[in-house]
Amino acid sequence: NASRRAKKQFISINCSAIPKELLESEFFGHEKGAFTGATKNKIGKFELASGGTLFLDEIGDMDLSLQTKILKAIEEKNIQRVGGVENIPIDIRIISATNRDLENMAKRNLFRQDLYFRLNVFNIEIPPLRERKEDLEYLAQFIINKICKKLGKCVPKLSDKAFSTLYEYDWPGNIRELENVLERAIINCRGSKEISIEDLNHYVSNDYFVIKDDQPDSIMPLEKAEIMLIKNAIKKHGSSYEGKREAAKTLGISLATLYNKINKYKIEINN
């Protein structure tokens, strides 16, 4: 990073992980008394990132009404806290990421075109993990080192059979799913010097994601496929809050996204 912001603040926010009614306060902060529960002033992410970089992860999940306010803040280079009247100057670089097709969403008015064009100055498209298996060994080792440092554990070796299992898997949840699988495997191996295939098998199986239809050569509609995957994940992990959180990890999505899809598809969950 050769920019003048390289050593400045880097603030990240996942737009899909926070309920939309709280996002405005997260972005712009709020004044004491602005709403029920606002017992003191709060500085938002835009202020915290001023002088540095604000990373908007999963921006494709952002509510349209908030997109308008984000665009205004970017163009006018100032914000107002929720419940406030003072214009607070900001100087930030915006980096955003999404797994959605924003160009297509903008054409269908599901994402603001003006915000899309404002953000899409320099675009980097990262292929899904299943299309760059040559990176898997490096990524797996990097993630294992990071997780072991976080957990205070010795770094285990990934056995050849375990790596073959990772390599053969399609990774519908991409890097996040790989991180979740490896963290559980590290915990499962209980201090062993090696992550074995047994530490992975419970979590990594392409059979788990096979969707059968009446016609063997037919292609199932995406909506139906998502519904079946969500039902399978919840059946496997349970319908409790913890079960849904594990189901979301298995699917490689945030818990908020899982709840949104359950509501969108009106999926009945047996508690």
ROLUM-894817 format. One record per residue (C-alpha): x negated, y, z. Coordinates in steps of 0.001 Angstrom, whole numbers, padded with zeros to 6 digits, always signed. Example, Ala and Ser with C-alpha at 12.3 -4.5 7.8 and 13.67 -1.06 7.14 Angstrom:
BEGIN
-012300-004500+007800-013670-001060+007140
This chain:
BEGIN
+000000+000000+000000-001858+003080-001250+000926+005580-000571+000723+008355+001998+003357+006450+004003+001220+003322+004410+000495+003917+008099+003860+005465+008909+007008+003877+010304+008507+000895+008460+012113+000404+009592+014178-002552+008381+017931-003103+008573+019978-006050+007292+023176-004631+005832+024969-007992+005997+024111-008777+009617+025851-005792+011241+029646-005299+011304+030583-002537+008856+032243-000461+011583+028864-000198+013351+026684+000373+010296+027189+004141+010100+025991+004524+013675+023033+002219+012969+022015+004274+009931+022680+007799+011127+022846+007523+014912+025560+009098+017055+026167+011768+019646+027306+011043+023167+031104+010720+023233+031410+010234+019460+033465+007079+020059+034392+004675+022829+031204+003218+024257+028941+006024+023006+027642+006904+026469+024458+008585+025233+022856+009963+022093+021403+007408+019698+018821+007940+016960+019657+006098+013729+017407+004228+011306+017123+007198+008921+015667+009397+011656+013403+006631+012947+012016+006038+009457+011442+009711+008653+007958+010144+007244+007795+006442+006454+009856+003718+004803+013400+002427+005306+014003-001118+004044+017657-001890+003254+017967-005674+003120+021041-007235+001460+022212-003823+000244+024687-005552-002083+026790-006378+000987+027127-002726+002019+030645-001274+002226+031503+001185-000572+032448+003963+001848+029030+003783+003496+027303+003747+000099+028680+007256-000480+027066+008507+002732+023779+006764+001979+023652+008413-001459+024390+011823+000081+021580+011370+002614+019095+010352-000094+019979+013247-002391+020295+015986+000225+017401+014721+002373+019292+015289+005595+021797+013429+007756+024360+014124+010450+024771+011815+013403+028233+010359+013955+030115+012952+015993+027457+015593+015338+027400+018810+013295+023659+019462+013024+021931+018687+009709+018806+016695+010544+016100+016743+007827+014635+013397+006740+011694+012436+004534+011795+008737+003706+010996+006193+001041+013804+003695+000380+013111+000059-000496+016112-002212-000964+016646-005913-001594+019594-008105-002498+020424-011553-003829+023345-010125-005787+023512-008824-009370+023860-005119-008566+023929-004065-012207+026931-006287-012834+028573-005193-009575+028116-001541-010558+029781-002175-013927+032734-003763-012112+032915-000887-009590+031968-003215-006740+028842-001135-006099+028440+002595-006679+026806+003224-010062+025207+006481-008937+023619+004794-005915+022476+001868-008079+020732+004207-010536+019272+006242-007661+017739+003141-006086+016729+001298-009254+013625+003367-010014+011218+000420-009949+012699-003063-009989+010911-006263-008946+012787-009483-009632+011701-012396-007442+012702-015824-008814+014411-018253-006415+012128-020652-004583+013292-023624-006660+011784-021924-009741+008357-021321-008190+007512-024562-006442+003827-023843-007079+004047-021263-004249+005595-023707-001782+002397-025057-000209+001016-021574+000482+004368-020271+001733+004932-023277+004004+001494-022916+005605+001912-019156+006028+005307-019665+007695+004015-022476+009940+001144-020253+011127+003534-017362+011801+006049-019509+013705+003384-021234+015815+001921-017859+016758+005396-016670+017787+006122-019828+019802+002633-020108+021273+002116-023575+019785-000838-025287+018117-000564-025301+014328+000456-028775+013083-000504-030180+009703+002243-030854+007168+002064-034544+006208+001965-035484+002529+005396-037131+002732+006844-034121+004536+005489-031782+001866+006907-034031-000878+010311-033746+000811+010024-029955+000853+008899-029945-002773+011793-032102-003993+014416-030012-002205+016196-027266-004182+016230-024576-001454+019603-022904-002068+018837-020569+000846+015364-019651-000481+012646-018394+001898+014981-017894+004861+016103-021499+004693+012467-022648+004445+011633-020603+007563+014570-022076+009490+013745-025657+008469+010066-025309+009382+010824-023684+012736+013140-026557+013679+010550-029078+012448+007831-027460+014591+010097-027658+017626+011022-031274+016794+007428-032464+016428+006922-031635+020143+003269-030666+020048+002243-033356+017577-000659-032515+015283+001461-033344+012253+004931-032507+010939+006300-035815+009687+009089-036586+007256+011235-037584+010253+011003-034016+011558+012547-032766+008297+015038-035384+007164+017880-034184+009370+017717-030735+007787+016432-031225+004245+018402-033487+001943+019648-032652-001503+022358-035267-000949+023856-032931+001630+024458-030378-001103+025777-032808-003738+029345-031887-004678+031409-034631-006211+034291-033971-008547+036744-036258-010305+034774-036003-013550+031068-036887-013204+029989-034469-015943+032239-031587-014932+030970-028348-013425+032751-027221-010295+033772-023542-010036+031413-021535-007807+034179-020555-005381+035167-024190-004818+031517-025165-004412+030955-022466-001772+034057-023550+000136+032896-027177+000187+029366-026224+001261+030694-024068+004107+033082-026806+005261+030281-029392+005139+027911-027164+007113+030494-026431+009820+031498-030102+009972+027837-030961+010530+027070-028312+013160+030470-027728+014779+032933-024836+014845+031657-023119+018003+029759-019841+017780+026442-021703+018072+027629-024241+015504+028523-021507+013020+025171-019843+013609+023390-023116+012811+025659-023610+009780+024678-020158+008510+020994-021028+008956+021464-024284+007062+023149-022421+004206+020449-019753+004206+022852-016868+004879+023475-014536+007805+026174-015274+010368+028049-012141+009264+028027-013355+005650+029347-016754+006768+032245-015090+008615+032951-012893+005580+033139-015946+003308+035354-017839+005774+037761-014885+005761+037459-014321+002003+038297-017928+001140+040731-018322+004076+038900-021449+005212+040690-023168+008078+038331-024145+010888+039430-026713+013452+038161-025596+016839
